[in-house]
Amino acid sequence: APDPPVDYYFGPFDECGKQSSHTNACSKLYTCRFFLVTALITAIVSYCLDRLIILKNNLGENKLHMIVGSLWILTAFFMMIALSLWSTFITKDNRKFFRKGSETHLRVLDWKHGQAYNFGWIGFTLQVICGGLFIFIGWVF
């Protein structure tokens, strides 16, 4: 007898194919995960650089603001890639990704974006605005 389907919430950090028996292919999900983690690391590095007194003394506060703002825009770029991959994954490739004939999620092929996706785009927009303002402040003042 086949194993009963395993049924868990499915998001970018759920282990594809292991926690859910509905999945077929995982490469786009892993790429989405890579860009989410890269964005997080870039954001953490930017906050650490902003707090280093030695950089403020050597570069000056204005240049440091421009570097940190550039890192924030780079973070937003990585987030945009991850969110776009997730959007394509959920809307376009959903039928290719999930196995048909799943008995536990009868409407698994109709899944749409969740609230976390919307908050991701809000975070992307705020990251671009804040990065741009930080670069502007470093440039003008």
C-alpha positions in Angstrom: 0.0 0.0 0.0 1.3 3.5 -0.8 2.3 5.8 2.1 -0.5 8.1 3.3 0.0 11.7 2.1 1.8 14.0 4.6 0.0 17.3 5.0 1.8 20.4 6.2 1.7 24.1 5.6 3.8 24.8 2.5 6.1 27.8 2.3 9.6 28.6 1.0 11.4 27.2 4.0 9.5 23.9 4.3 11.6 21.0 3.1 10.4 20.4 -0.4 9.4 16.8 -1.0 10.1 15.7 2.5 7.5 17.4 4.6 4.9 17.3 1.9 4.1 14.3 -0.2 2.3 16.6 -2.8 5.5 17.9 -4.4 7.3 16.7 -7.6 10.2 19.2 -8.3 11.9 21.6 -6.0 14.6 23.6 -7.9 12.6 26.9 -8.2 11.7 26.6 -4.5 15.4 26.2 -3.6 16.4 29.2 -5.7 13.7 31.3 -4.0 15.1 30.1 -0.6 18.7 31.1 -1.7 17.7 34.6 -2.6 15.6 35.1 0.7 18.6 34.0 2.8 21.0 36.1 0.7 18.8 39.2 1.2 18.7 38.5 5.0 22.5 38.2 5.2 23.0 41.3 3.1 20.6 43.3 5.4 22.4 42.0 8.6 25.8 42.9 7.1 24.5 46.4 6.3 23.3 47.0 9.9 26.6 45.7 11.2 28.6 48.0 8.9 26.5 51.0 10.0 27.4 50.4 13.6 31.2 50.1 13.2 32.9 53.2 14.7 36.1 52.5 12.8 34.4 52.8 9.4 32.7 56.0 10.5 36.1 57.4 11.5 37.9 56.3 8.3 35.2 56.8 5.6 33.1 59.5 7.2 29.5 59.3 8.1 28.3 60.4 4.6 30.1 57.7 2.7 29.1 55.1 5.2 25.4 56.1 4.7 25.8 55.7 0.9 27.4 52.3 1.3 24.6 51.1 3.7 21.9 52.6 1.5 23.4 50.7 -1.5 23.4 47.5 0.5 19.7 48.1 1.3 18.9 48.5 -2.4 20.9 45.3 -3.1 18.8 43.6 -0.4 15.6 44.8 -2.0 16.9 43.4 -5.4 17.4 40.0 -3.9 14.0 40.1 -2.3 12.4 41.1 -5.6 14.0 38.0 -7.2 12.8 35.7 -4.4 9.2 37.2 -4.5 9.1 37.0 -8.3 10.2 33.3 -8.2 7.5 32.6 -5.6 4.9 34.4 -7.6 5.7 32.4 -10.7 6.0 29.2 -8.7 2.5 29.6 -7.1 0.6 31.0 -10.1 2.2 29.6 -13.2 4.0 26.4 -12.2 1.6 25.2 -9.5 0.2 22.4 -11.7 3.7 21.2 -12.7 4.9 21.2 -9.1 2.1 19.5 -7.2 1.1 15.9 -7.9 -2.4 15.4 -9.2 -4.8 13.1 -7.4 -4.0 14.3 -3.9 -6.7 13.2 -1.6 -5.8 15.4 1.4 -5.8 18.7 -0.4 -8.4 18.4 -3.0 -7.9 22.0 -4.1 -4.1 22.0 -3.8 -3.8 23.2 -7.5 -5.9 26.3 -6.6 -3.5 27.6 -3.9 -2.7 31.3 -4.1 -0.4 33.7 -2.4 -0.6 34.2 1.4 -0.3 37.3 3.5 3.4 36.7 4.0 3.8 37.3 0.2 2.0 40.6 0.4 4.2 41.7 3.4 7.3 40.6 1.4 6.4 43.2 -1.4 5.7 45.8 1.3 9.1 45.1 2.8 10.7 45.3 -0.7 9.1 48.7 -1.3 10.2 50.1 2.1 13.7 48.7 1.6 14.0 50.6 -1.7 12.6 53.8 -0.3 14.9 53.7 2.8 17.9 52.7 0.8 17.3 55.6 -1.6 16.8 58.0 1.3 20.0 56.8 3.0 22.0 57.4 -0.2 20.4 60.8 -0.6 21.2 61.8 2.9 24.8 60.6 2.5 25.1 62.5 -0.8 23.5 65.8 0.1 24.2 66.2 3.8 
